[in-house]
Amino acid sequence: MLALLAPVVWAIGNHIDVFLVGHFIKGGLLEKNHGVGSLIILSCLVGILILPITLFLNPNIFSVTWETRAILIFVGFLEGLSVLAYLYAVMEDDVASVAAWFNAIPLFNLVLGFFLLGEVITQTQLIGFFIVILGLTILSVKKTELGLILKKKVVLLMLFASFTYGLMTILFKLGADVQSFWISSFWQYVGLSILGLLFFIFIKPYRSSFLNIFKNKGLKFYSINAVNEFLFISGTMISNYASLLAPVALVSLLGSFQSIIVVLFGFVFAFFFKAHKQTTLSFRERVVQVIGILCTIAGLPFILF
């Protein structure tokens, strides 16, 4: 049940992302190409607020080795880069289709295990691999007057996001255990905070966008984004902790339901909040999307078990 809570929390956050991107960036309150910079810098700097909480829950932060600290700081970097790619993808495509790309994480783990660890890929896993690929292929194309075209930008962004998030999960498990969970989380959010500071200092368009938002509905923007980051961080912590208690395969499988939960929540939010418009997809396009999502979910048991 704990592992299933993470995708529910993330799905709520996905719809807040849709609102932030649609209202503030596509709505013209932030510059389109660099408005995501405001979101990612705040996402990373929220990690600073998490540090005293994790320190309070377990003050023995220096009890882990320097090697472990370095791994976990790198995990924080990967988390920030994954979120950055995801936010840019949300600007280009429906959020449910984007979220479904995280189901590609087990594919990367399978391939990395084969080439780096010498693990054997079974025939059953290959079947699952191609079922997931089929689902992602369905989600990767759109019909236009010129025929079917590949959503290249979304595909590249989400391949990167899935790879970095998958690597993050593996490294976190290597650097953490149940007893040192809060210590591990502390160093992870040190890395995330450092990345945010680097973005702020060295990427001028991101910094300008981050500062300029104060001039136009800054309190509303940062309040909504702070709630969203709390949800994202909570979901990540739940998933990380669940992966220490249960097999990673089971946690990954339950996490794959995030995209279909996003679709269901979209209908609920649209019913209760008329201003919430989650997509411009037609009914036919929505059906095709759901088929693609279900394919990515259906293939995972063959890979994970």
N, C-alpha and C positions, 0 to 999 in steps of 0.2 A: 504493500500500500504506500509506503514511503517513496519508493521509486516512481510510482504512478503520479504522485503529487507534483513532482518536478515538471513534467510536460503540461500539466494543468496550469501551474503558475506561469510557465513560459508562454503558454498560449494567450493568457490575459495580457502579458507584456507585449506579445506580437501585435495585438490590436491597438495598444497604446502607441507602439512604433508607427503604425499606419496613421494614427491621428497626428503624431508629431511631424512625420514626413509630409503628410498631405496638407495639414493646416499651416505649418510654419515654413516649410521649404517649397513645396509645390504651390502653396498659397501666396508665395512671394514675400513673406516676412523675413526669410533668410535667402541668401544667394544660393542658387541651386547646386552648383558644383562644389561649394565648400561649406554649405550649411550643415552637412553631416559632421563637419569638424566640431561644431558646437556640441552635438550629441555625443561624439566619441570622447572629447576632452572631459565633459562632465561625467560620462560613464566611467572613465578611468579615475578621475579625481574623487568620485564617490568612494573609491577604495580607501582613501585617506580616512574617511569617517568610520570605515569598518575596522581599521587597525586598533583603536582603543578598545573596541568591543571584544575582538579576538584576544587582545592582550589581557583584558580583565578575566576572560573565561579560562585562560591558561597563560600565566606570566612567564613560563619557562621557555621563552622564544629562542634562547641561545643554546638549548639542550640538543639541537640537531646539528649535524656536521655542516661545514662550509659547503661541501659538495651538495648536500640536500638543499641548503638554502639557495644555492645557485640554480638548481633544477626547478625549485618552486617559484623563484623570481622569474625564470624563463617561462614557466607555466602562465604567470600573470601577463607577460608580454603576449603570449599566444592567444590568451583570452581576449585581450584588447584588439589584436589584429583580426581575429575571427569576427568579433562584433562589428568592426569597421567594414569588412567586406560584406557582411550580412546587411548592414544599413544601406549601403550603396545598392545592393540587390533589391531591397524593398522599394527603392525609388523607381525601379525598372519593371517590377512584376508584382503579381498578386502575392500577398504575404503567405497564404497557405502553400502555394507552389514553392516559394522560397524556403519555407520551413521544412518542407519535405526533403530538401537537399541534404539536410543533416542526417538523413537515413543512409547517406553514402559513407558515413564514418566507418561502419563495419567493413565496407569494401576496402578502404585504405588500410585498415588494421590487418585484413586478410592478406593483402599484397605485401605490406611491410613485413609481416610475419614470415612470408614465403622467402623474400629476398634477403632479409637481414637476420632472421633467426633460424632459417632452414626448416620452417614448419611445413607440413604436408597439407596441401589443399585437397580435400576429398571430392568425390563426384557430386555428393549431395550439396556441398558448399558451392560448387561451380553452378549447379542448377539455381540455387538461391542468388548467386552473384548476377546471373543473367536476367533473373526475374526483376531484381532491383534495377538493373541497367535499363530494362524495358520500361519500367515505371518512370525512371528519370528521363528517358528519351521522350516519352509522352509529354512530360512536363516541360521539356526543353524546346518544343517547337510550337509555333502558332500559325494559324491560317490567315493568309492575306490574299489580296486580289492577285498576287503573283504566285500564289501557291503556299506550300509550307516553308517556313524559314526558321532557322535556328536562332534562339535567343542567346547569342554568343556571349554578350557581356554578363548576363545573369549566370550562365553556365560557368564561366571562368571565375567569377566572384565567389560562387557557392562551392565550387571545387576547392578553392583556396580556403574558404571558411570551414568546410567540412574536414579538410586535411589538418588544419591547424587545431581545430577543436578536438579531433580524434587524438592527435599527438598530445594535446594538453591533458586529456583524460588518462592516457597511458602513463605520462610522466608524473601526474599527481599521484597515481596509485603506487608508482615506484618510490616516491618521496614521502609518502604518508602512511599512517596506520590509524586504527581507531583511537588509540591512546593519544596520538599527537595531532589529531584532526585540526584543532583550533590553532596549534602552532603552525601547521602546514598552511592553513588558510591565511594566517598572518603574513607569511612570506610570499604567498601567491598575490596578495593584495598590495604588498610592497612593490612587486613587479608591475602590477596594473597601474599603480599610482605613478611610478617612475615613467611609464610609457605615456601617461597623460601629460606629465610635465614636459617630456621631450616633444610631444606634439605641440604643446602650447609655446614652447621656446623656439623651436626650429621651423615650424610650418606656419608662416605668416598668415596665409588665407584662413587657416583654422583658428589662429589666435584672434584675428580681426572679427571673424564671425562669432566667436565665443564672447568677445567683449561687446560687440554691437548689439547683441540680443538684449542687453540691459536697457537699451534705448527704446525698445519696442516690445511691450508685454513680457519683459524679462522675468517677473515674478511668476506669472502663469506658466511660462515655458519651463523654468527650472523646477517649479513645484511638481508639475506633471512628470518631468523627466526624472526627478528624484524618486518619486513613487515607482516609476518604471524600473529604475536601476535597483531599487530595493527588491522588487519582484524578481528581476533577473539574477541578482546575487543570491537571493534566497533559493531560487530554483537550482542554481549551480551548486550551492552548498548542500542542498538536499540530495542532488544527484551524486556529488562527490562522496558524501557520507554513506549513501546507499550502496555505492560501489565498493566500499570497504566492508560492508556487512553482508552483501549478497554477491553472487557471480556477476561480473561485468556484462556477460551476455544477457542476463535477465534484465539488468538495469537498462541496457541499450535497447532491448526489445520494447520495454514499456515506454521508454523515451520516444520511440518511433511514432507513437500515437499522437504526438504533439500537433502534427499538421492536420490530422482529421479533427482534432479537438478545436483547432483554429477555425476550421470551416463551420463546425457546429456553433461555436461561440459567435461567429460572424452573423449567423441567422438570429441568434438570441439578442445580440446587441442591436442589430438593425431593427428588431421588433420593438424593443423597449426604448431605444434612443434613435429617433428618426434621423437625427443629423449624422449618425454613424453610417458611413458608406464604405463597406470594406472592399468593394471591387466593382469593376465595370464589366465583368464577365457576363456573357449571355447564359441562358439555361444550358444550352448545348455545351458551351465551353466549360461550365461548371461541372457537368457530368463527366466530360473527358478528364478534367482535373482530378476529380474524385477517383476515377479509375486508375489514373497514374499514381496517386497517393497510395491507394490500396495495394497496387502492385509492389511499391517499395516496401510496404509493411509486410506483405505476404512472403517476400523473398527472404526476410531477415531470419526467421526460425531455421531455415535450411543452412544458413551461414553460422548462426550463433550456437546451435545445439547439436 
